[in-house]
């Protein structure tokens, strides 16, 4: 299966769960829209929204899903769940962008995951019909959008967290590496 396909097949070891009807044989996703951004080259795209505050873009929601946008403009931030449609083959051990040490892929946000799903929190600037204008965009242009969820401080703000190996990375290095080679139009 190609990485751009929107169907994820379970590995062979999940056969027993399928036999018990506890796991579907496949999971299908249908994109609800397309994310548009100034980013066309992965190596020049900021790695997280916090390093992309000056990056704006928009989301084109397909007309059949536009009614689902009702009341969304009341939120300042939204979660975007998308497909890493241009990611390389999955790897279980990677060198994350912020360090030169190999780490398990599930302790990173690397795109080369067994299920190529991305998650970003972006600022919702405005809504015009089925178009959402956003900032803090760290996503490649043309990325398929799978879902949107509102960010809510009531549910999503967690204090007193552990941040694993990322606590070893000093903030200056993180900002430099996090921007990668991105240069805004004003730079």
C-alpha positions as CSV (number, residue, x, y, z in Angstrom):
1,X,0.0,0.0,0.0
2,X,1.3,3.5,-0.8
3,X,1.7,6.0,2.0
4,X,-0.8,8.3,0.4
5,X,-3.6,5.8,0.7
6,X,-6.1,6.6,3.4
7,X,-6.6,3.0,4.5
8,X,-4.6,1.5,7.3
9,X,-4.2,-2.3,7.5
10,X,-3.7,-4.0,10.8
11,X,-0.5,-6.0,11.2
12,X,-0.6,-9.9,11.1
13,X,-0.4,-10.2,14.9
14,X,-3.8,-8.7,15.2
15,X,-5.5,-11.7,13.6
16,X,-6.6,-13.0,17.0
17,X,-8.4,-9.7,17.8
18,X,-10.1,-9.8,14.4
19,X,-11.3,-13.4,15.1
20,X,-12.8,-12.1,18.4
21,X,-14.5,-9.3,16.5
22,X,-12.5,-6.8,18.6
23,X,-10.7,-5.2,15.7
24,X,-11.9,-4.3,12.3
25,X,-10.0,-5.7,9.3
26,X,-9.3,-2.2,8.1
27,X,-10.0,1.4,9.1
28,X,-11.0,3.9,6.4
29,X,-10.8,7.7,6.6
30,X,-12.4,10.1,4.3
31,X,-10.7,13.6,4.1
32,X,-13.1,16.4,5.0
33,X,-10.9,19.1,3.4
34,X,-7.5,20.2,2.3
35,X,-5.0,22.3,4.3
36,X,-3.3,25.1,2.3
37,X,-0.1,26.6,3.6
38,X,3.0,28.3,2.3
39,X,5.0,25.1,3.0
40,X,5.9,22.9,0.0
41,X,9.2,21.4,1.2
42,X,9.2,19.4,4.4
43,X,12.8,20.3,5.2
44,X,11.8,24.0,5.3
45,X,8.6,23.6,7.3
46,X,8.6,24.4,11.0
47,X,8.2,21.2,13.1
48,X,5.5,22.4,15.5
49,X,2.9,25.2,15.6
50,X,4.8,27.0,18.4
51,X,7.7,27.5,15.8
52,X,5.3,28.6,13.1
53,X,3.4,31.5,14.7
54,X,4.0,33.7,11.7
55,X,2.8,31.1,9.2
56,X,-0.7,31.6,7.9
57,X,-2.8,29.4,5.7
58,X,-6.4,28.3,5.1
59,X,-8.4,25.1,5.1
60,X,-10.9,24.3,2.4
61,X,-13.6,22.2,3.9
62,X,-15.5,20.2,1.3
63,X,-19.0,21.4,0.9
64,X,-20.7,18.3,2.2
65,X,-19.0,18.9,5.6
66,X,-19.5,22.7,5.8
67,X,-22.5,22.4,8.1
68,X,-20.2,20.8,10.7
69,X,-18.3,24.1,11.0
70,X,-21.3,25.7,12.8
71,X,-20.2,27.4,16.1
72,X,-16.5,26.7,15.5
73,X,-15.7,30.5,15.1
74,X,-16.3,30.8,18.9
75,X,-12.9,29.1,19.5
76,X,-9.5,30.7,19.2
77,X,-7.7,27.5,18.6
78,X,-8.5,24.2,16.9
79,X,-6.9,20.7,16.6
80,X,-6.3,19.6,13.1
81,X,-6.0,15.8,12.6
82,X,-4.5,15.1,9.2
83,X,-2.7,12.5,7.1
84,X,1.1,12.7,6.7
85,X,0.5,11.9,3.0
86,X,4.1,12.6,2.0
87,X,5.8,10.8,4.9
88,X,8.6,8.3,4.3
89,X,8.1,4.6,5.2
90,X,7.3,3.9,8.8
91,X,10.1,3.4,11.3
92,X,9.9,2.5,14.9
93,X,13.2,4.2,15.9
94,X,14.0,7.7,14.6
95,X,16.2,10.7,15.3
96,X,13.8,13.5,16.3
97,X,14.3,17.0,14.9
98,X,15.2,18.3,18.3
99,X,18.0,15.8,19.1
100,X,20.6,13.7,17.4
101,X,19.8,10.7,19.6
102,X,17.6,7.7,18.4
103,X,14.3,7.5,20.1
104,X,11.2,5.3,19.8
105,X,8.8,6.9,17.2
106,X,6.0,7.0,19.8
107,X,8.1,9.2,22.0
108,X,8.4,11.7,19.1
109,X,6.2,13.6,16.7
110,X,8.1,12.3,13.7
111,X,5.8,11.8,10.6
112,X,7.2,8.3,9.6
113,X,4.7,6.5,11.9
114,X,3.0,3.1,11.4
115,X,-0.3,5.1,11.0
116,X,0.7,8.4,9.4
117,X,-1.6,10.7,11.4
118,X,-0.6,14.2,12.3
119,X,-2.0,16.5,15.0
120,X,-1.5,20.3,15.2
121,X,-3.1,23.0,17.3
122,X,-3.5,26.1,15.2
123,X,-5.0,29.5,15.8
124,X,-8.4,30.0,14.1
125,X,-8.3,33.5,12.7
126,X,-11.7,33.5,10.9
127,X,-14.3,31.5,9.0
128,X,-15.7,32.4,5.6
129,X,-18.3,29.9,4.6
130,X,-16.4,26.6,4.2
131,X,-13.0,28.2,4.5
132,X,-11.1,28.5,7.7
133,X,-8.2,31.0,8.0
134,X,-5.5,29.8,10.4
135,X,-2.1,30.7,11.7
136,X,0.7,28.7,13.4
137,X,0.6,26.4,10.4
138,X,3.3,23.7,10.4
139,X,1.7,21.5,7.8
140,X,2.6,21.0,4.1
141,X,0.4,22.5,1.4
142,X,-2.2,20.1,0.0
143,X,-2.4,17.9,3.2
144,X,-5.6,16.0,3.5
145,X,-7.6,17.0,6.6
146,X,-9.3,14.2,8.5
147,X,-10.9,16.0,11.4
148,X,-11.2,19.2,13.4
149,X,-11.7,19.4,17.2
150,X,-12.0,22.6,19.2
151,X,-9.2,23.4,21.7
152,X,-10.7,24.0,25.1
153,X,-8.7,25.1,28.2
154,X,-11.3,23.3,30.3
155,X,-10.4,20.0,28.9
156,X,-7.0,20.4,27.2
157,X,-4.8,22.4,29.5
158,X,-2.7,20.0,31.6
159,X,-0.4,21.4,34.1
160,X,2.4,19.6,36.0
161,X,3.5,17.4,33.1
162,X,6.6,15.3,32.4
163,X,8.1,15.9,29.0
164,X,10.4,12.9,28.6
165,X,13.6,13.4,26.7
166,X,12.4,16.8,25.5
167,X,13.2,18.3,28.9
168,X,16.9,17.6,27.9
169,X,16.7,20.1,25.0
170,X,17.4,23.7,25.8
171,X,14.9,26.2,24.5
172,X,17.3,28.1,22.3
173,X,18.3,24.9,20.4
174,X,14.7,23.9,20.2
175,X,13.6,27.2,18.6
176,X,16.5,27.1,16.1
177,X,15.9,23.4,15.2
178,X,12.1,23.8,15.3
179,X,12.1,26.5,12.6
180,X,14.3,24.4,10.4
181,X,15.1,26.4,7.3
182,X,11.7,28.2,7.2
183,X,12.0,31.9,6.4
184,X,8.8,34.0,6.4
185,X,8.1,36.5,3.6
186,X,9.1,39.3,6.0
187,X,12.6,37.8,6.6
